């Protein structure tokens, strides 16, 4: 299954089984969706390691956990306010969700999806906004206006700065070819 953050359309569940290497949009079938409060303006999705919970971040900064164990009947499990509004992307790793919002990166403990807990935040340094994030093991990279920052998140409740680099292309991209010759953070 593929999970789509569809703005005011909420979260859509698509059956992509049997698709060839290329994707013909006409062959994808929507099997379920959830929208309306609290999933009112879904901008990004991430899936937990078991594949049964999808997390979405609303533009207003609300993290919503959606049960997709029955793909045709997804349902909201819980929600938690991140603060900072205008959230653009998120990443999941184990029992944690990392949300990229205007005010910075917010880290949530989602051990219990019905009661997500905000553990910590990493504020933006330039007065701009968090533009994108990527996780590589216990290192979180986040792009903001004119720079990319690396933080250790081995202790998610207390992230620590590891490095900063200035760039003219503050967008992380995990689709670059050959990560061995182009190590993270990618600026492709």
ZADO-1210 file (C-alpha; in nm, 4 decimals, padded with zeros to 6 digits):
<atoms>
<atom x="00.0000" y="00.0000" z="00.0000" code="UNK" pos="1"/>
<atom x="00.0963" y="00.3613" z="-00.0510" code="UNK" pos="2"/>
<atom x="-00.0188" y="00.6389" z="00.1789" code="UNK" pos="3"/>
<atom x="-00.0843" y="00.9852" z="00.0409" code="UNK" pos="4"/>
<atom x="-00.1122" y="01.3118" z="00.2309" code="UNK" pos="5"/>
<atom x="-00.3768" y="01.4855" z="00.0238" code="UNK" pos="6"/>
<atom x="-00.4151" y="01.8301" z="00.1800" code="UNK" pos="7"/>
<atom x="-00.7810" y="01.8881" z="00.2600" code="UNK" pos="8"/>
<atom x="-00.8503" y="01.5346" z="00.1300" code="UNK" pos="9"/>
<atom x="-00.6811" y="01.3924" z="00.4402" code="UNK" pos="10"/>
<atom x="-00.4886" y="01.0653" z="00.4188" code="UNK" pos="11"/>
<atom x="-00.5590" y="00.8297" z="00.1288" code="UNK" pos="12"/>
<atom x="-00.4678" y="00.4593" z="00.1172" code="UNK" pos="13"/>
<atom x="-00.3772" y="00.3317" z="-00.2303" code="UNK" pos="14"/>
<atom x="-00.3389" y="-00.0302" z="-00.3373" code="UNK" pos="15"/>
<atom x="-00.0260" y="-00.0440" z="-00.5513" code="UNK" pos="16"/>
<atom x="00.0161" y="-00.4224" z="-00.5533" code="UNK" pos="17"/>
<atom x="00.0949" y="-00.5664" z="-00.8898" code="UNK" pos="18"/>
<atom x="00.2126" y="-00.2394" z="-01.0395" code="UNK" pos="19"/>
<atom x="00.5042" y="-00.2600" z="-01.2806" code="UNK" pos="20"/>
<atom x="00.8315" y="-00.0759" z="-01.2185" code="UNK" pos="21"/>
<atom x="00.6729" y="00.2367" z="-01.3628" code="UNK" pos="22"/>
<atom x="00.3567" y="00.3700" z="-01.2072" code="UNK" pos="23"/>
<atom x="00.0550" y="00.4328" z="-01.4230" code="UNK" pos="24"/>
<atom x="-00.1745" y="00.6518" z="-01.2090" code="UNK" pos="25"/>
<atom x="-00.4772" y="00.4907" z="-01.3732" code="UNK" pos="26"/>
<atom x="-00.3860" y="00.1510" z="-01.2238" code="UNK" pos="27"/>
<atom x="-00.3668" y="00.2684" z="-00.8611" code="UNK" pos="28"/>
<atom x="-00.6830" y="00.2010" z="-00.6646" code="UNK" pos="29"/>
<atom x="-00.7895" y="00.3983" z="-00.3593" code="UNK" pos="30"/>
<atom x="-00.9058" y="00.1493" z="-00.0979" code="UNK" pos="31"/>
<atom x="-00.9620" y="00.3822" z="00.1965" code="UNK" pos="32"/>
<atom x="-00.9246" y="00.7337" z="00.3308" code="UNK" pos="33"/>
<atom x="-00.9710" y="00.9395" z="00.6431" code="UNK" pos="34"/>
<atom x="-01.0443" y="01.3121" z="00.6416" code="UNK" pos="35"/>
<atom x="-01.2239" y="01.5760" z="00.8408" code="UNK" pos="36"/>
<atom x="-01.1293" y="01.6766" z="01.1935" code="UNK" pos="37"/>
<atom x="-00.8553" y="01.6236" z="01.3061" code="UNK" pos="38"/>
<atom x="-00.7167" y="01.5288" z="00.9610" code="UNK" pos="39"/>
<atom x="-00.8104" y="01.8570" z="00.7928" code="UNK" pos="40"/>
<atom x="-00.5026" y="01.9645" z="00.5991" code="UNK" pos="41"/>
<atom x="-00.2657" y="01.6704" z="00.5704" code="UNK" pos="42"/>
<atom x="00.0722" y="01.7712" z="00.4287" code="UNK" pos="43"/>
<atom x="00.3065" y="01.4794" z="00.4949" code="UNK" pos="44"/>
<atom x="00.2910" y="01.1156" z="00.5974" code="UNK" pos="45"/>
<atom x="00.5231" y="00.8614" z="00.7572" code="UNK" pos="46"/>
<atom x="00.4653" y="00.4953" z="00.8385" code="UNK" pos="47"/>
<atom x="00.5717" y="00.3101" z="01.1539" code="UNK" pos="48"/>
<atom x="00.8005" y="00.0085" z="01.1232" code="UNK" pos="49"/>
<atom x="00.5136" y="-00.2394" z="01.1591" code="UNK" pos="50"/>
<atom x="00.3251" y="-00.0698" z="00.8769" code="UNK" pos="51"/>
<atom x="00.0036" y="-00.0449" z="01.0757" code="UNK" pos="52"/>
<atom x="00.0115" y="00.3218" z="01.1765" code="UNK" pos="53"/>
<atom x="00.0515" y="00.6204" z="00.9480" code="UNK" pos="54"/>
<atom x="00.1472" y="00.9560" z="01.0958" code="UNK" pos="55"/>
<atom x="00.0464" y="01.2755" z="00.9260" code="UNK" pos="56"/>
<atom x="00.1314" y="01.6315" z="01.0166" code="UNK" pos="57"/>
<atom x="-00.1265" y="01.8994" z="00.9592" code="UNK" pos="58"/>
<atom x="-00.0333" y="02.2439" z="00.8303" code="UNK" pos="59"/>
<atom x="-00.1300" y="02.3804" z="01.1734" code="UNK" pos="60"/>
<atom x="00.1264" y="02.1569" z="01.3455" code="UNK" pos="61"/>
<atom x="-00.0977" y="01.8783" z="01.4750" code="UNK" pos="62"/>
<atom x="00.0526" y="01.5279" z="01.4561" code="UNK" pos="63"/>
<atom x="-00.2189" y="01.2691" z="01.3870" code="UNK" pos="64"/>
<atom x="-00.1796" y="00.8901" z="01.4174" code="UNK" pos="65"/>
<atom x="-00.3966" y="00.6897" z="01.1753" code="UNK" pos="66"/>
<atom x="-00.4556" y="00.3150" z="01.2117" code="UNK" pos="67"/>
<atom x="-00.4195" y="00.1511" z="00.8678" code="UNK" pos="68"/>
<atom x="-00.4196" y="-00.2119" z="00.9850" code="UNK" pos="69"/>
<atom x="-00.7418" y="-00.2463" z="00.7845" code="UNK" pos="70"/>
<atom x="-00.6522" y="-00.0436" z="00.4732" code="UNK" pos="71"/>
<atom x="-01.0134" y="-00.0050" z="00.3610" code="UNK" pos="72"/>
<atom x="-01.1121" y="00.1482" z="00.6964" code="UNK" pos="73"/>
<atom x="-00.8355" y="00.3757" z="00.8293" code="UNK" pos="74"/>
<atom x="-00.9193" y="00.5509" z="01.1558" code="UNK" pos="75"/>
<atom x="-00.7677" y="00.8215" z="01.3742" code="UNK" pos="76"/>
<atom x="-00.5949" y="00.6856" z="01.6866" code="UNK" pos="77"/>
<atom x="-00.4679" y="01.0049" z="01.8480" code="UNK" pos="78"/>
<atom x="-00.3277" y="01.3516" z="01.7976" code="UNK" pos="79"/>
<atom x="-00.0779" y="01.5901" z="01.9519" code="UNK" pos="80"/>
<atom x="00.0019" y="01.9557" z="01.8850" code="UNK" pos="81"/>
<atom x="00.3559" y="02.0271" z="01.7677" code="UNK" pos="82"/>
<atom x="00.3299" y="02.4027" z="01.7675" code="UNK" pos="83"/>
<atom x="00.5153" y="02.6164" z="01.5203" code="UNK" pos="84"/>
<atom x="00.2577" y="02.5737" z="01.2454" code="UNK" pos="85"/>
<atom x="00.3115" y="02.5220" z="00.8735" code="UNK" pos="86"/>
<atom x="00.4629" y="02.1756" z="00.8972" code="UNK" pos="87"/>
<atom x="00.6061" y="02.0448" z="00.5725" code="UNK" pos="88"/>
<atom x="00.7497" y="01.6982" z="00.6212" code="UNK" pos="89"/>
<atom x="00.8074" y="01.4224" z="00.8697" code="UNK" pos="90"/>
<atom x="01.0153" y="01.1121" z="00.9186" code="UNK" pos="91"/>
<atom x="00.9533" y="00.8091" z="01.1378" code="UNK" pos="92"/>
<atom x="01.2103" y="00.5931" z="01.3101" code="UNK" pos="93"/>
<atom x="01.1187" y="00.3266" z="01.5629" code="UNK" pos="94"/>
<atom x="00.8925" y="00.4822" z="01.8255" code="UNK" pos="95"/>
<atom x="00.9694" y="00.8392" z="01.7182" code="UNK" pos="96"/>
<atom x="00.8330" y="01.0886" z="01.4678" code="UNK" pos="97"/>
<atom x="01.0357" y="01.3910" z="01.3572" code="UNK" pos="98"/>
<atom x="00.8281" y="01.6794" z="01.2164" code="UNK" pos="99"/>
<atom x="00.9709" y="01.9687" z="01.0129" code="UNK" pos="100"/>
<atom x="00.7734" y="02.2872" z="01.0881" code="UNK" pos="101"/>
<atom x="00.8335" y="02.6612" z="01.0531" code="UNK" pos="102"/>
<atom x="00.9580" y="02.6898" z="01.4124" code="UNK" pos="103"/>
<atom x="01.1975" y="02.3946" z="01.3763" code="UNK" pos="104"/>
<atom x="01.1992" y="02.0178" z="01.4181" code="UNK" pos="105"/>
<atom x="00.9646" y="01.8636" z="01.6737" code="UNK" pos="106"/>
<atom x="01.0355" y="01.5147" z="01.8100" code="UNK" pos="107"/>
<atom x="00.7505" y="01.2935" z="01.9305" code="UNK" pos="108"/>
<atom x="00.7438" y="00.9664" z="02.1206" code="UNK" pos="109"/>
<atom x="00.4748" y="00.7582" z="01.9512" code="UNK" pos="110"/>
<atom x="00.5185" y="00.4404" z="02.1557" code="UNK" pos="111"/>
<atom x="00.1455" y="00.4681" z="02.2237" code="UNK" pos="112"/>
<atom x="-00.0155" y="00.6116" z="01.9073" code="UNK" pos="113"/>
<atom x="-00.3305" y="00.7017" z="02.1022" code="UNK" pos="114"/>
<atom x="-00.1315" y="00.9447" z="02.3179" code="UNK" pos="115"/>
<atom x="00.1658" y="01.0839" z="02.1239" code="UNK" pos="116"/>
<atom x="00.4032" y="01.2884" z="02.3398" code="UNK" pos="117"/>
<atom x="00.6183" y="01.5778" z="02.2205" code="UNK" pos="118"/>
<atom x="00.9657" y="01.5168" z="02.3675" code="UNK" pos="119"/>
<atom x="01.1732" y="01.8060" z="02.2359" code="UNK" pos="120"/>
<atom x="01.2242" y="02.0634" z="01.9637" code="UNK" pos="121"/>
<atom x="01.5209" y="02.1885" z="01.7649" code="UNK" pos="122"/>
<atom x="01.4627" y="02.5555" z="01.6790" code="UNK" pos="123"/>
<atom x="01.5672" y="02.7011" z="01.3441" code="UNK" pos="124"/>
<atom x="01.8904" y="02.8974" z="01.3661" code="UNK" pos="125"/>
<atom x="01.8541" y="03.1500" z="01.0841" code="UNK" pos="126"/>
<atom x="01.5186" y="03.3049" z="01.1624" code="UNK" pos="127"/>
<atom x="01.3762" y="03.1231" z="00.8586" code="UNK" pos="128"/>
<atom x="01.1934" y="02.7919" z="00.8705" code="UNK" pos="129"/>
<atom x="01.2683" y="02.4213" z="00.8629" code="UNK" pos="130"/>
<atom x="01.2425" y="02.3242" z="00.4956" code="UNK" pos="131"/>
<atom x="01.3104" y="01.9495" z="00.4952" code="UNK" pos="132"/>
<atom x="01.4467" y="01.6677" z="00.7118" code="UNK" pos="133"/>
<atom x="01.6219" y="01.3338" z="00.6628" code="UNK" pos="134"/>
<atom x="01.7243" y="01.0665" z="00.9127" code="UNK" pos="135"/>
<atom x="02.0337" y="00.8518" z="00.8804" code="UNK" pos="136"/>
<atom x="02.0425" y="00.6142" z="01.1757" code="UNK" pos="137"/>
<atom x="02.0705" y="00.8448" z="01.4793" code="UNK" pos="138"/>
<atom x="02.1654" y="01.1572" z="01.2845" code="UNK" pos="139"/>
<atom x="01.8926" y="01.4025" z="01.1880" code="UNK" pos="140"/>
<atom x="01.9701" y="01.6425" z="00.9039" code="UNK" pos="141"/>
<atom x="01.7467" y="01.9410" z="00.8604" code="UNK" pos="142"/>
<atom x="01.7574" y="02.2160" z="00.6020" code="UNK" pos="143"/>
<atom x="01.6673" y="02.5739" z="00.6732" code="UNK" pos="144"/>
<atom x="01.7286" y="02.8948" z="00.4825" code="UNK" pos="145"/>
<atom x="02.0931" y="02.8874" z="00.3711" code="UNK" pos="146"/>
<atom x="02.2182" y="02.5971" z="00.5832" code="UNK" pos="147"/>
<atom x="02.1939" y="02.2300" z="00.6682" code="UNK" pos="148"/>
<atom x="02.2248" y="02.1179" z="01.0297" code="UNK" pos="149"/>
<atom x="02.3149" y="01.7748" z="01.1672" code="UNK" pos="150"/>
<atom x="02.1924" y="01.6674" z="01.5112" code="UNK" pos="151"/>
<atom x="02.2449" y="01.3485" z="01.7063" code="UNK" pos="152"/>
<atom x="01.9064" y="01.2109" z="01.8088" code="UNK" pos="153"/>
<atom x="02.0346" y="00.8997" z="01.9843" code="UNK" pos="154"/>
<atom x="01.8595" y="01.0497" z="02.2888" code="UNK" pos="155"/>
<atom x="01.5472" y="01.1997" z="02.1246" code="UNK" pos="156"/>
<atom x="01.4497" y="01.3969" z="02.4346" code="UNK" pos="157"/>
<atom x="01.7832" y="01.5790" z="02.4191" code="UNK" pos="158"/>
<atom x="01.9121" y="01.6207" z="02.0609" code="UNK" pos="159"/>
<atom x="02.2638" y="01.7600" z="02.0280" code="UNK" pos="160"/>
<atom x="02.4180" y="01.9621" z="01.7467" code="UNK" pos="161"/>
<atom x="02.6928" y="01.7846" z="01.5511" code="UNK" pos="162"/>
<atom x="02.7579" y="02.0029" z="01.2448" code="UNK" pos="163"/>
<atom x="02.6326" y="02.2877" z="01.0314" code="UNK" pos="164"/>
<atom x="02.7133" y="02.3759" z="00.6739" code="UNK" pos="165"/>
<atom x="02.6065" y="02.6731" z="00.4674" code="UNK" pos="166"/>
<atom x="02.4509" y="02.6069" z="00.1302" code="UNK" pos="167"/>
<atom x="02.2652" y="02.7808" z="-00.1476" code="UNK" pos="168"/>
<atom x="02.0372" y="02.4800" z="-00.2048" code="UNK" pos="169"/>
<atom x="01.8792" y="02.3975" z="00.1336" code="UNK" pos="170"/>
<atom x="01.6821" y="02.0915" z="00.0276" code="UNK" pos="171"/>
<atom x="01.7617" y="01.7382" z="00.1361" code="UNK" pos="172"/>
<atom x="01.7027" y="01.4683" z="-00.1222" code="UNK" pos="173"/>
<atom x="01.7319" y="01.0994" z="-00.0494" code="UNK" pos="174"/>
<atom x="01.6814" y="01.0040" z="-00.4127" code="UNK" pos="175"/>
<atom x="02.0295" y="01.0954" z="-00.5372" code="UNK" pos="176"/>
<atom x="02.2145" y="00.8142" z="-00.7100" code="UNK" pos="177"/>
<atom x="02.4949" y="00.6267" z="-00.5338" code="UNK" pos="178"/>
<atom x="02.4960" y="00.7482" z="-00.1716" code="UNK" pos="179"/>
<atom x="02.8502" y="00.6095" z="-00.1317" code="UNK" pos="180"/>
<atom x="02.9888" y="00.8790" z="-00.3584" code="UNK" pos="181"/>
<atom x="02.7381" y="01.1426" z="-00.2492" code="UNK" pos="182"/>
<atom x="02.7013" y="01.1027" z="00.1304" code="UNK" pos="183"/>
<atom x="02.4224" y="01.2661" z="00.3263" code="UNK" pos="184"/>
<atom x="02.3118" y="01.5323" z="00.3397" code="UNK" pos="185"/>
<atom x="02.2307" y="01.5262" z="-00.0309" code="UNK" pos="186"/>
<atom x="02.1907" y="01.8581" z="-00.2071" code="UNK" pos="187"/>
<atom x="02.0926" y="01.7354" z="-00.5527" code="UNK" pos="188"/>
</atoms>
